Amino acid sequence: MPGVLERTPPQLAADLVQQGVTLTGGGALLHHLDFFLADRLQLPVKVAGDPLAAVVRGTAAILQKLPQPRRLQVLRA
């Protein structure tokens, strides 16, 4: 992962260096992923307290800021 931080916009890179990275979602539950990423990125990495709920709360916050849709389409992979 060399060069990731160098290609990151300066303001975001400063936030990452200061705040670190927080893992959310199902991937955050992978055993020792936080340690692996911290070693590779040379940044502090932590797992959210409830990584699955964090995704739901974040999605809900974004949806609340959108104009009320008349119709919501759900796409399945």
Buried (B, 14 or more C-beta within 10 A) or exposed (E): EEEEBEEBEEEEBEEBEEEBBBBBEEEBEEEEBBEEBBEEBEBBBEBBEEBEEBBEEEEEEEEEEEEEEEEEEEEEE
